[in-house]
Amino acid sequence: MTRILHISDLHLVSSEMRYVKDAVKELVMAAPDLTIATGDLCYGEEGEFMHVRHFLDSIPGKKLVVPGNTDKLGTFYRWFGERPSITDVKTSETTLETDEYDFIGTTTLSTGTYWLLEKKNGDGPATENTTLKKWREKISDPMKLFDAILGDVNTPVVLPDVLAVGFDTEKTPERVETAYIAKCGERKIYLAHMNDGALHDSDISTIEDAIRDAPGRLNIVAVHHPLALPLWSTYTGYFSEGEERLEELAGLGVHIVLAGHKHIPGGCIVPPRDGGSDPMYHLSGGTLFSPDIKDPYKENSYNIIDLEGKSVSISHVEIGTQPRRFGGFDLR
């Protein structure tokens, strides 16, 4: 049997290390062949990445680790200091091409955190005449630390019966969905969802190549931002073009998509589009250590995927309790 642990949203800082010992004992006892961590491991500081590395090294088996928004946006925020003042905020849902807009900073409302975007050559000068993508290319130090300490997210893990491919979805989407329109002085500003996440076309090609090069396995894609959430969830705006990407992944032969971000355990199944293909599960993880646990769950948690022959079993585990089977399927 091959066992895979799915952990997510550790939010691990040195002051919280006292919470780790009991969880480590439990994860070690699970004896995984592979542990997949789907982001928000810490807050982007070198010492925190070292704590995460020490934690992961204490768990047996191979590791696949992908970043989340908190793993690098702490440094991103510090570039801007005082956030621009905005007024006259009104609801406005539209889709923008990010390379056609200047990025002028971020803001936080009661409904979340947003990019502030202004049409290029719009009324009045932008504080920086540059796109969101160019700004984020400048602020790359957190990912350099991530790669150096935790490993290159772009390297697939191949076991005799499992292929796992990870992606950094906390990157500039080619298109963003706006939530509001507002004013910054006399300038018209768009507020776009900041943490939607994105898979680019090049990522889809990478998955296709990996499956072709390592056929006949349980195919897993690991991301931070969920492409879907359990039906009972009231959260929205979680991924750029999530439904379309799910269909693409299912068509490529992906069996399981693992995600985190919202601290909402659970998942959904994408039915096969024809009689000859396998189903695909989208599985979201809860938070392993953060106190921000979403109802109706009361404890920190993780997921277990067991593969025995062609049979796949998926379980959810609240720390200190027995695994509760979530679902499963047989590979064709």
C-alpha positions in Angstrom: 0.0 0.0 0.0 1.1 3.6 -0.8 0.1 6.3 1.7 0.0 10.0 1.0 -0.5 12.7 3.6 -2.1 16.0 2.6 -1.3 18.9 5.0 -2.0 22.5 4.5 -2.0 26.0 5.9 0.4 25.4 8.7 0.9 29.1 9.4 3.9 28.0 11.4 6.0 30.5 13.3 8.5 30.0 16.0 6.1 31.1 18.7 3.8 28.3 17.8 6.3 25.5 17.9 4.8 24.1 21.1 1.8 23.0 19.1 3.8 20.9 16.7 5.1 18.0 18.9 1.8 16.1 19.2 1.0 16.5 15.5 4.5 15.3 14.5 4.0 12.1 16.5 0.7 11.4 14.8 2.0 12.1 11.3 5.1 9.9 11.9 2.8 7.1 13.1 0.9 7.4 9.8 4.1 6.3 8.0 3.5 8.1 4.7 5.4 7.4 1.6 4.7 11.0 0.4 3.6 14.1 2.2 2.1 17.0 0.1 1.9 20.4 1.7 -0.4 22.9 -0.1 0.9 26.3 1.0 0.6 29.0 3.6 3.4 27.3 5.6 4.6 30.5 7.3 4.9 34.2 6.6 8.0 34.4 4.3 10.8 35.0 6.7 14.0 32.9 6.5 13.8 31.6 10.1 10.2 30.5 9.5 11.1 28.6 6.4 13.8 26.8 8.4 11.2 25.8 11.1 9.0 24.4 8.3 12.0 22.5 6.8 12.7 21.0 10.3 9.1 20.0 10.7 8.9 18.4 7.3 12.2 16.5 7.8 10.7 14.9 10.9 8.0 13.2 8.8 9.2 10.0 6.9 8.9 9.7 3.2 9.2 12.0 0.2 7.8 15.6 0.2 6.1 17.9 -2.4 5.7 21.4 -1.1 3.9 24.3 -2.9 3.7 27.9 -1.7 0.7 29.9 -0.6 0.0 33.6 -0.4 1.3 34.1 3.1 4.6 32.5 2.2 5.6 35.5 0.2 3.1 38.3 0.4 4.5 39.5 3.7 7.4 40.9 1.8 5.1 42.1 -0.9 3.1 44.2 1.5 6.2 45.8 3.1 7.1 47.4 -0.3 4.1 49.8 -0.1 4.1 51.2 3.4 0.9 53.3 3.8 -1.8 52.0 1.5 -3.5 54.4 -0.9 -6.7 56.0 0.3 -9.8 55.1 -1.7 -13.3 56.5 -1.6 -16.7 56.0 -3.2 -16.5 52.2 -3.2 -19.2 50.6 -5.4 -19.8 47.0 -6.5 -18.6 46.3 -10.0 -18.1 42.8 -11.4 -16.1 42.7 -14.5 -13.1 40.8 -16.0 -9.8 42.7 -16.6 -6.7 41.7 -18.6 -3.9 42.4 -16.0 -1.3 43.6 -18.6 -3.6 46.4 -19.6 -3.7 48.0 -16.1 -1.2 49.7 -13.8 -0.9 48.4 -10.3 -0.9 51.0 -7.6 -1.0 49.0 -4.4 -3.3 46.9 -2.2 -6.2 47.6 0.2 -8.2 45.7 2.8 -11.9 45.9 3.2 -14.2 43.9 5.5 -14.8 41.5 2.6 -11.1 40.8 1.9 -7.8 42.1 0.5 -7.7 43.5 -3.1 -5.3 44.6 -5.8 -5.8 48.2 -6.8 -5.6 48.5 -10.6 -5.9 51.6 -12.9 -6.4 51.6 -16.6 -3.1 52.4 -18.4 -3.0 56.0 -19.7 -6.1 56.7 -17.6 -7.0 60.0 -16.0 -4.1 61.2 -13.8 -0.7 59.5 -13.3 -0.3 56.2 -11.6 2.0 56.0 -8.6 4.0 53.4 -10.6 3.6 53.1 -14.3 4.0 49.3 -14.3 1.8 46.2 -14.4 1.1 43.9 -11.5 3.2 41.2 -13.1 6.3 43.5 -13.2 5.9 44.6 -9.6 5.7 41.0 -8.5 8.8 40.1 -10.5 10.7 42.7 -8.5 9.6 41.2 -5.2 10.9 37.7 -5.7 13.0 37.2 -2.5 10.5 35.0 -0.7 10.4 32.5 -3.5 14.2 32.4 -3.7 14.1 31.5 0.0 11.3 29.0 -0.5 13.2 27.2 -3.3 16.5 27.2 -1.4 15.1 25.8 1.8 12.1 23.8 0.8 12.9 22.7 -2.7 11.8 23.6 -6.2 8.0 23.4 -6.5 8.3 22.6 -10.2 10.0 19.2 -9.7 7.4 16.4 -9.8 7.5 13.5 -7.3 7.3 10.1 -9.0 6.7 6.9 -7.0 6.1 3.4 -8.6 2.4 4.0 -8.5 1.9 7.8 -7.9 2.8 10.9 -9.8 2.5 14.2 -7.9 3.0 17.6 -9.6 2.9 20.9 -7.7 2.3 24.5 -8.8 2.7 28.0 -7.4 -0.8 29.4 -7.9 -0.1 32.5 -5.9 1.0 34.4 -9.1 -0.3 37.0 -11.4 -3.4 35.8 -13.2 -3.7 36.7 -16.8 -7.2 37.9 -16.0 -8.8 39.0 -12.7 -12.4 39.3 -11.6 -13.1 42.7 -10.0 -15.4 43.2 -7.0 -15.5 46.9 -6.7 -14.8 50.2 -8.4 -13.6 53.2 -6.4 -11.8 56.6 -6.5 -8.2 57.3 -5.4 -8.3 61.1 -5.4 -9.9 61.8 -8.8 -8.7 58.6 -10.4 -10.9 55.6 -11.2 -9.6 52.5 -9.5 -10.6 48.8 -9.8 -10.4 46.5 -6.8 -9.6 42.9 -7.9 -9.7 39.8 -5.8 -6.2 39.4 -4.4 -6.0 35.7 -3.5 -8.0 34.0 -6.2 -5.0 32.0 -7.6 -4.3 31.0 -11.1 -3.0 28.1 -13.3 -1.6 29.3 -16.6 -1.7 27.5 -19.9 2.0 26.5 -19.5 1.1 24.7 -16.2 -1.5 22.7 -18.0 1.1 21.7 -20.6 3.5 20.7 -17.8 0.9 18.4 -16.3 0.2 16.8 -19.7 3.9 16.2 -20.2 4.4 14.7 -16.7 1.5 12.2 -17.2 2.8 11.2 -20.6 6.3 10.6 -19.2 5.1 8.6 -16.2 2.0 6.7 -17.3 -0.1 4.2 -15.4 -0.1 6.0 -12.0 -2.4 7.8 -9.6 -2.0 11.4 -10.9 -2.1 14.1 -8.3 -1.9 17.9 -8.8 -1.1 20.1 -5.8 -2.0 23.8 -5.6 -2.7 26.3 -2.8 -5.9 28.0 -4.0 -8.9 25.7 -4.4 -10.5 25.3 -7.8 -13.7 24.3 -6.1 -15.1 24.1 -2.5 -17.6 21.8 -0.8 -21.2 22.6 -1.8 -22.1 23.7 1.8 -19.4 26.4 1.7 -20.5 30.0 1.3 -17.1 31.2 0.1 -16.7 32.4 -3.5 -14.0 34.0 -5.6 -11.5 31.3 -4.9 -9.8 30.7 -8.3 -9.4 32.3 -11.6 -11.3 30.2 -14.2 -11.5 27.3 -11.7 -14.3 25.4 -13.3 -12.7 25.5 -16.7 -9.3 24.3 -15.3 -11.0 21.5 -13.5 -12.5 20.2 -16.7 -9.1 20.5 -18.4 -7.3 18.5 -15.6 -10.0 15.8 -15.7 -9.5 15.5 -19.4 -5.8 15.1 -19.0 -6.2 12.1 -16.6 -5.6 13.9 -13.3 -7.3 11.8 -10.5 -6.9 14.1 -7.5 -6.4 17.9 -7.0 -5.2 18.9 -3.6 -5.6 22.4 -2.3 -5.8 24.6 0.8 -6.1 28.3 1.5 -9.7 28.5 2.9 -9.1 26.2 5.9 -12.2 24.3 4.8 -11.8 20.5 4.7 -13.8 18.5 2.2 -14.2 18.1 -1.5 -16.2 17.3 -4.5 -16.0 14.8 -7.4 -15.8 15.7 -11.0 -17.7 13.0 -13.0 -15.9 11.4 -15.9 -16.8 13.1 -19.2 -17.0 9.8 -21.0 -17.5 6.1 -20.1 -13.8 5.3 -20.3 -12.2 7.8 -18.0 -11.6 7.8 -14.2 -13.4 10.3 -11.9 -11.5 13.2 -10.4 -11.6 14.3 -6.8 -11.0 17.9 -5.7 -9.8 17.7 -2.1 -9.4 20.8 0.1 -7.4 20.7 3.4 -8.1 22.2 6.7 -5.4 24.0 8.7 -2.8 21.9 10.4 -2.0 24.4 13.2 -3.8 27.7 12.8 -6.6 28.5 15.3 -8.6 29.8 12.3 -10.7 26.6 12.0 -13.9 27.0 9.9 -17.2 25.6 11.0 -18.5 23.0 11.3 -15.1 21.6 12.1 -13.6 22.1 15.6 -10.1 20.7 15.4 -7.0 21.1 13.2 -6.8 18.5 10.6 -5.2 16.8 7.5 -6.1 14.2 4.9 -4.9 10.7 4.1 -4.9 9.1 0.6 -4.3 5.3 0.5 -3.6 3.5 -2.7 -3.8 -0.3 -2.6 -3.6 -1.9 -6.1 -6.2 0.1 -8.1 -8.3 1.1 -5.0 -8.0 4.7 -3.8 -9.4 5.6 -0.3 -9.5 9.2 0.9 -9.9 10.1 4.7 -10.1 13.2 6.7 -8.4 13.3 10.1 -8.9 15.7 12.9 -5.7 15.6 15.1 -6.2 13.3 18.0 -9.0 11.3 16.4 -9.4 8.3 14.1 -9.5 8.9 10.3 -13.0 9.4 8.9 -13.4 8.1 5.3 -14.4 10.8 2.9 -14.6 8.8 -0.3 -12.7 6.8 -2.8 -12.7 5.2 -6.2 -11.0 2.4 -8.3 -8.6 3.3 -11.0 -9.5 1.8 -14.4 
